[in-house]
Amino acid sequence: MTARPPAASAASVTSVPLTWLYVPGDRPEVVVKALASGADVVIVDLEDAVAPDRKEYARSATAELLSEPPPVPVHVRVNALDTVHAEDDLKALAPLRGLGALRLPKISAAADVVRVAERAAPADGGALPLHPLLESALGVERAYEIAAAHPSVRGVALGEADLRADLGVRDDRALDWPRSRVIVAARAAGLPPPAQSIHPDTRDLDGLARSCAHGRALGFLGRAAIHPRQLPVIERAYAPTPAEIESAEHIVEAAAARPGAQALPTGHFIDPAILAQARRTLTLAQRATRP
């Protein structure tokens, strides 16, 4: 297991996406629309969204799409590693210039991540970014081992639909402990804060907003979506409030004027961790003004 240094600085999150849009790999016309949707990352799904008799077509259509770099980062969720499709997915996709990362479903062991990292390593000696998805009780129990399994791991996330089924829970609040477990594991492994799992009701935008607010309070950063109409809700939910921005500006200005730990007249105490959080807040605030 190869752990990274703990990620405490704002620089580690400045390029973290807030919106990740899933699209089915067997519908290339929908993928093209997703690339223009405003999502930070498009995730082409070869797994749950594709019927068994469409797997080969989805794979070939995705390979064609990623033969050249797309206008926004594209990740591909391959089929589960214990299926007959996984090896064909890795073989077809790993060499492609336009592939931003692989998302690995149903991961429950660090060894599986290492195997994919070694199998998918580019010929030039680089590293193809990997994002394991934890979708079972065993995966959650091993969250840190998986997050720190290999330097190619750039993020981890929960697959909450499968996890609900595995745990047999009915109340969404029952997932707060697994959510916190994965958030802590990611940060302990030096990874960015995870993004929330999808909100399955694409028309329930009020419920999505409430769920995002709860996820933000837990420590998530951003969220996966399954429809473009969800993207603005996620953006707004994770955007800093005016009060948060004002506080962050005071902290950064005070730190620049007088480096080191100190107490402000407002009662705020500044140390490196608080300064990093303030800088992250200002970075996220800049998203609202980007062209």
C-alpha positions in Angstrom: 0.0 0.0 0.0 1.5 3.3 -1.1 0.2 6.3 0.9 0.5 9.9 -0.2 1.4 12.8 2.1 -1.7 14.2 3.8 -3.4 16.8 1.7 -3.8 19.9 3.8 -3.2 22.8 1.4 -5.8 24.6 -0.7 -3.7 23.8 -3.8 -4.8 20.2 -3.5 -8.4 21.2 -4.2 -8.1 24.1 -6.6 -8.7 21.9 -9.6 -11.3 19.5 -8.1 -14.5 19.4 -10.1 -17.9 20.2 -8.6 -20.1 18.5 -11.2 -19.7 15.1 -12.7 -22.3 14.1 -15.3 -22.9 10.4 -16.0 -24.0 9.4 -19.5 -24.6 6.0 -21.1 -21.8 4.8 -23.3 -24.1 3.2 -25.9 -25.6 6.6 -26.7 -22.8 8.6 -28.3 -25.2 11.4 -29.3 -26.0 12.0 -25.6 -22.3 11.9 -24.8 -21.7 14.7 -27.3 -24.5 16.8 -25.7 -23.0 16.1 -22.2 -19.7 17.5 -23.3 -21.4 20.9 -23.9 -23.6 20.7 -20.8 -21.3 22.7 -18.5 -20.3 19.7 -16.4 -16.8 19.8 -15.1 -16.3 16.1 -15.9 -18.3 13.8 -18.1 -18.4 10.2 -17.0 -19.2 7.7 -19.8 -20.8 4.7 -18.2 -20.1 1.2 -19.6 -21.6 -0.5 -16.6 -25.1 -0.2 -15.1 -26.4 2.2 -17.8 -25.7 -0.3 -20.6 -27.6 -3.5 -21.3 -25.5 -6.7 -21.7 -26.2 -6.9 -25.4 -25.0 -3.3 -25.9 -21.7 -3.6 -24.1 -19.5 -4.1 -27.1 -21.1 -1.2 -29.0 -20.8 1.1 -26.0 -17.1 0.2 -25.7 -16.3 0.8 -29.4 -18.3 4.0 -29.5 -16.5 5.3 -26.4 -13.1 4.3 -27.9 -13.9 6.3 -31.0 -14.9 9.3 -29.0 -11.7 9.2 -26.9 -9.3 8.7 -29.8 -8.5 12.4 -29.5 -8.8 14.6 -26.4 -12.3 15.9 -25.8 -13.2 19.5 -24.9 -13.7 18.6 -21.2 -12.3 15.8 -19.1 -13.9 12.4 -19.7 -13.8 9.5 -17.3 -15.1 6.1 -18.1 -16.8 3.8 -15.6 -15.8 0.4 -16.8 -17.6 -2.8 -15.9 -17.0 -4.5 -12.6 -13.6 -6.3 -12.5 -15.2 -9.7 -11.9 -17.3 -9.6 -15.1 -16.3 -10.9 -18.5 -16.4 -7.3 -19.9 -13.8 -5.7 -17.7 -10.7 -6.9 -19.4 -12.0 -5.9 -22.8 -12.8 -2.4 -21.4 -9.3 -2.0 -20.0 -7.6 -3.2 -23.2 -9.7 -0.9 -25.4 -9.6 2.2 -23.3 -6.3 2.4 -21.5 -4.2 3.5 -24.5 -6.6 6.3 -25.6 -5.3 9.9 -25.7 -8.7 11.3 -24.7 -9.2 9.2 -21.6 -9.0 11.3 -18.4 -9.5 8.5 -15.9 -11.0 5.2 -15.1 -13.8 4.8 -12.6 -13.7 1.3 -11.0 -17.1 0.0 -9.7 -17.7 -2.3 -6.8 -14.1 -2.2 -5.4 -13.7 -4.0 -2.1 -9.9 -4.7 -2.0 -6.8 -2.7 -2.5 -5.3 -5.5 -4.6 -7.9 -5.0 -7.3 -6.9 -1.3 -7.6 -3.2 -2.3 -7.9 -4.0 -4.9 -10.6 -5.8 -2.3 -12.7 -3.1 0.3 -12.2 -0.5 -2.1 -13.4 -2.7 -3.4 -16.2 -3.6 0.1 -17.4 -0.2 1.8 -17.0 0.6 3.9 -20.2 3.6 2.8 -22.3 5.3 6.1 -21.6 5.6 5.3 -17.9 3.0 7.7 -16.7 0.0 6.8 -14.6 -3.7 6.6 -15.7 -5.8 8.2 -12.9 -8.1 5.8 -11.1 -11.2 6.5 -9.1 -12.4 3.4 -7.1 -16.1 3.3 -6.2 -17.0 1.8 -2.8 -20.4 0.1 -3.1 -20.4 -2.5 -0.3 -20.0 -2.8 3.4 -16.6 -4.5 2.8 -15.5 -1.7 0.5 -16.4 0.9 3.1 -14.6 -1.0 5.8 -11.5 -1.0 3.6 -11.9 2.6 2.5 -8.4 3.8 3.5 -6.6 0.7 2.2 -8.3 1.3 -1.2 -7.7 5.0 -1.2 -4.0 4.6 -0.5 -3.6 1.4 -2.6 -1.6 3.0 -5.4 -0.3 6.5 -6.5 -2.7 6.3 -9.5 -5.7 6.6 -7.3 -6.8 10.2 -7.6 -10.2 10.0 -5.8 -12.7 7.6 -4.2 -16.5 7.8 -4.0 -19.5 5.9 -2.7 -21.9 4.1 -4.9 -24.9 4.6 -2.7 -27.5 2.6 -4.6 -25.6 -0.6 -4.3 -24.5 0.2 -0.7 -28.1 0.7 0.3 -29.0 -2.7 -1.1 -26.0 -4.4 0.6 -26.8 -2.8 4.0 -30.6 -3.2 3.7 -31.2 0.4 4.9 -34.4 2.4 4.2 -33.6 5.7 5.8 -31.1 7.9 3.9 -29.6 9.0 7.3 -28.3 5.5 7.8 -25.7 6.2 5.2 -24.1 9.1 7.0 -21.6 6.9 8.8 -20.3 5.3 5.6 -20.2 8.7 4.0 -18.1 10.1 6.8 -15.9 7.0 6.7 -15.1 7.6 3.1 -14.5 11.3 3.5 -12.0 10.7 6.3 -10.3 7.9 4.3 -9.9 10.1 1.3 -8.3 12.9 3.2 -6.1 10.6 5.2 -4.8 9.2 2.0 -4.0 12.6 0.6 -6.9 12.7 -1.8 -9.4 15.5 -2.5 -12.7 15.4 -0.6 -15.0 13.0 -2.4 -18.0 14.0 -4.5 -21.5 13.0 -3.4 -23.2 10.1 -5.1 -26.1 10.8 -7.5 -29.6 12.0 -6.5 -31.7 9.5 -8.5 -34.9 11.6 -8.9 -33.9 14.0 -11.7 -37.1 16.2 -11.2 -36.7 16.6 -7.5 -34.5 19.6 -7.6 -35.6 20.9 -4.1 -34.7 17.5 -2.6 -31.4 17.6 -4.5 -30.6 21.0 -3.0 -31.4 19.8 0.5 -29.3 16.7 0.0 -26.4 18.7 -1.3 -26.5 21.0 1.7 -26.3 18.0 3.9 -23.5 16.5 2.0 -21.5 19.7 2.1 -21.9 19.8 5.8 -20.5 16.3 6.0 -17.4 17.2 4.0 -18.2 16.3 0.4 -17.1 18.6 -2.4 -19.3 18.5 -5.5 -21.6 15.8 -6.7 -22.3 13.4 -9.5 -25.4 14.0 -11.7 -27.5 11.9 -14.1 -29.2 14.8 -15.9 -28.0 18.3 -17.0 -30.8 20.0 -15.1 -29.1 18.9 -11.8 -25.9 20.7 -12.6 -26.9 24.2 -11.6 -28.4 23.0 -8.4 -25.1 21.3 -7.4 -23.1 24.4 -8.4 -25.2 26.6 -6.2 -25.2 24.2 -3.3 -21.5 24.0 -3.2 -20.8 27.7 -3.9 -19.6 29.7 -0.8 -22.1 32.1 0.8 -21.4 35.8 0.8 -20.6 35.6 4.6 -18.2 32.7 4.0 -16.4 34.6 1.3 -16.2 37.8 3.4 -14.7 35.8 6.3 -12.3 34.0 4.0 -11.1 37.3 2.6 -10.4 38.7 6.1 -8.5 35.6 7.0 -6.3 35.6 3.8 -5.6 39.4 4.1 -4.7 39.1 7.8 -2.4 36.2 7.1 -0.6 38.1 4.3 -0.1 41.1 6.6 1.1 39.1 9.6 2.2 35.5 8.8 1.9 32.9 11.5 -0.8 31.8 14.0 -2.8 34.8 15.3 -6.2 35.8 16.6 -8.3 38.4 14.7 -10.4 41.1 16.3 -13.4 39.3 15.0 -12.6 36.3 17.2 -11.2 34.1 14.4 -8.0 32.3 15.1 -5.7 31.8 12.1 -3.4 28.8 11.7 -2.3 27.0 8.5 -5.3 24.7 8.4 -7.8 27.6 8.7 -5.9 29.6 6.1 -6.0 26.6 3.7 -9.8 26.4 4.2 -10.1 30.1 3.5 -8.2 29.9 0.3 -10.3 27.0 -0.8 -13.4 29.0 -0.2 -12.1 31.8 -2.4 -11.1 29.4 -5.1 -14.6 28.0 -5.1 -16.1 31.5 -5.1 -14.2 32.3 -8.3 -16.2 29.6 -10.1 -19.3 31.8 -10.0 -17.5 34.6 -12.0 -15.7 32.4 -14.5 -16.8 32.9 -18.2 
